[in-house]
Amino acid sequence: MAFSTLRLASSNLLRASLNTKTPAIYMRKTISISSALPKRIRGPEEETEKVKELHHWKKERYVMLALLPTIPAALIYPNAICDFALVTAMVLHSHWRLSGVAEDYIHGFPGKIAQPLVLFLSICAFGSLCYLNYNDVGFSNAVRMLYSQL
């Protein structure tokens, strides 16, 4: 009994949906994009923007690949040249990643503060690590001392 009632109700709904007439005028939805959002939604449109982002991506990969031999070399044979190369590559790599995170995930007013803050922190980190290299034991020796006392 319940099955036949359900079948009758579904056939009536199907027949009613097939008999509906479509209106002569179709309403078209329009989507407006504010000036703050086009880059996030569409990405780079011009060829120069694509090439610029591709070159930046390649530079990031080169720095990452330069870090692979620099880290063990600086820890195995600590000297000023290896320390400065390691510090420079580490800070540059960190700066690019943090600025990418700030650009992608922090929007609105905090986003306007985040980019200069990342730049300021990167400059402070680079200055502090250069000071450590020039006036103290050096970055590699500091890392070795830290891990030898743990």
VMD Tcl script that draws the C-alpha trace (Angstrom):
set ca {
  {0.00 0.00 0.00}
  {2.76 2.46 0.95}
  {4.75 1.56 -2.16}
  {1.81 2.23 -4.51}
  {1.12 5.57 -2.79}
  {4.76 6.58 -3.16}
  {4.75 5.50 -6.82}
  {1.59 7.48 -7.53}
  {2.99 10.58 -5.81}
  {6.28 10.40 -7.69}
  {4.55 9.91 -11.05}
  {2.31 12.92 -10.35}
  {5.35 15.05 -9.46}
  {7.16 13.93 -12.60}
  {4.15 14.71 -14.80}
  {3.76 18.13 -13.15}
  {7.42 18.97 -13.69}
  {7.27 17.99 -17.37}
  {4.14 20.07 -18.01}
  {5.60 23.33 -16.72}
  {6.24 25.94 -19.34}
  {9.44 27.91 -19.36}
  {9.13 31.68 -19.25}
  {9.82 33.58 -22.44}
  {12.35 35.87 -20.75}
  {15.35 34.33 -19.07}
  {16.88 36.18 -16.16}
  {20.63 36.32 -16.46}
  {22.77 36.47 -13.35}
  {25.55 38.99 -13.39}
  {28.58 38.71 -11.21}
  {30.46 41.83 -10.34}
  {34.06 41.69 -9.21}
  {35.48 44.48 -7.12}
  {38.83 45.99 -7.98}
  {40.45 44.31 -4.96}
  {39.66 40.79 -6.13}
  {40.55 40.33 -9.83}
  {44.08 39.06 -9.27}
  {42.95 36.51 -6.70}
  {40.17 35.19 -8.90}
  {41.75 35.26 -12.33}
  {45.47 35.13 -11.68}
  {47.99 36.71 -14.04}
  {46.37 37.63 -17.34}
  {49.08 39.30 -19.34}
  {52.00 37.36 -20.74}
  {54.50 39.66 -18.98}
  {52.93 38.84 -15.61}
  {53.18 35.11 -16.33}
  {56.84 35.42 -17.34}
  {57.61 37.53 -14.26}
  {56.05 34.96 -11.93}
  {57.82 32.12 -13.74}
  {61.20 33.82 -13.30}
  {60.47 34.42 -9.60}
  {59.53 30.75 -9.19}
  {62.79 29.70 -10.88}
  {64.80 31.98 -8.57}
  {63.13 30.40 -5.55}
  {64.05 26.93 -6.79}
  {67.67 27.99 -7.42}
  {67.98 29.33 -3.87}
  {66.44 26.13 -2.51}
  {68.88 24.03 -4.54}
  {71.77 26.22 -3.35}
  {70.77 25.52 0.26}
  {71.12 21.76 -0.18}
  {74.95 21.69 -0.40}
  {75.47 24.91 1.59}
  {73.96 23.63 4.84}
  {76.17 20.53 5.18}
  {79.24 22.38 3.90}
  {78.82 25.12 6.50}
  {78.31 22.62 9.31}
  {81.19 20.34 8.28}
  {83.71 23.08 7.51}
  {82.63 26.27 9.31}
  {84.18 29.45 7.94}
  {83.08 33.01 7.21}
  {82.31 32.46 3.51}
  {80.09 29.44 4.16}
  {78.40 31.20 7.07}
  {77.54 34.31 5.04}
  {76.37 32.22 2.07}
  {74.19 30.09 4.33}
  {72.72 33.06 6.19}
  {71.96 34.93 2.97}
  {70.27 31.95 1.31}
  {68.29 31.06 4.44}
  {66.97 34.57 4.99}
  {66.13 35.04 1.30}
  {64.34 31.69 1.16}
  {62.41 32.45 4.37}
  {61.50 35.95 3.20}
  {60.08 34.73 -0.10}
  {58.03 32.01 1.60}
  {56.68 34.28 4.34}
  {55.78 37.03 1.88}
  {53.96 34.41 -0.22}
  {52.00 33.26 2.81}
  {51.17 36.86 3.72}
  {50.03 37.60 0.17}
  {47.91 34.47 -0.19}
  {46.28 34.22 3.22}
  {46.14 37.69 4.78}
  {43.66 40.06 3.12}
  {42.27 43.50 3.78}
  {43.89 45.92 6.17}
  {46.08 43.31 7.95}
  {47.43 42.31 4.53}
  {48.67 45.84 3.95}
  {50.60 45.64 7.22}
  {51.82 42.06 6.73}
  {54.05 42.65 3.69}
  {56.09 45.50 5.24}
  {56.23 43.55 8.51}
  {57.67 40.51 6.72}
  {60.24 42.76 5.02}
  {61.17 44.39 8.34}
  {61.54 41.03 10.09}
  {63.64 39.66 7.23}
  {65.97 42.67 7.36}
  {66.28 42.32 11.14}
  {67.00 38.59 10.85}
  {69.63 39.14 8.16}
  {71.29 41.94 10.15}
  {71.31 39.88 13.33}
  {72.78 36.82 11.65}
  {75.43 38.92 9.88}
  {76.30 40.46 13.26}
  {76.62 36.93 14.68}
  {78.91 35.96 11.80}
  {81.08 39.07 11.95}
  {81.38 39.75 15.69}
  {80.82 36.36 17.31}
  {81.49 32.67 16.67}
  {79.56 32.49 13.38}
  {76.29 30.85 12.49}
  {77.68 27.36 11.86}
  {79.64 27.27 15.11}
  {76.62 28.59 17.01}
  {74.50 25.75 15.61}
  {77.21 23.21 16.44}
  {77.51 24.56 20.00}
  {73.74 24.49 20.40}
  {73.47 20.84 19.37}
  {76.56 19.73 21.28}
  {75.10 21.00 24.56}
  {71.67 19.39 24.14}
}
mol new
graphics top color blue
foreach p $ca { graphics top sphere $p radius 0.5 }
foreach p [lrange $ca 0 end-1] q [lrange $ca 1 end] { graphics top cylinder $p $q radius 0.2 }
display resetview
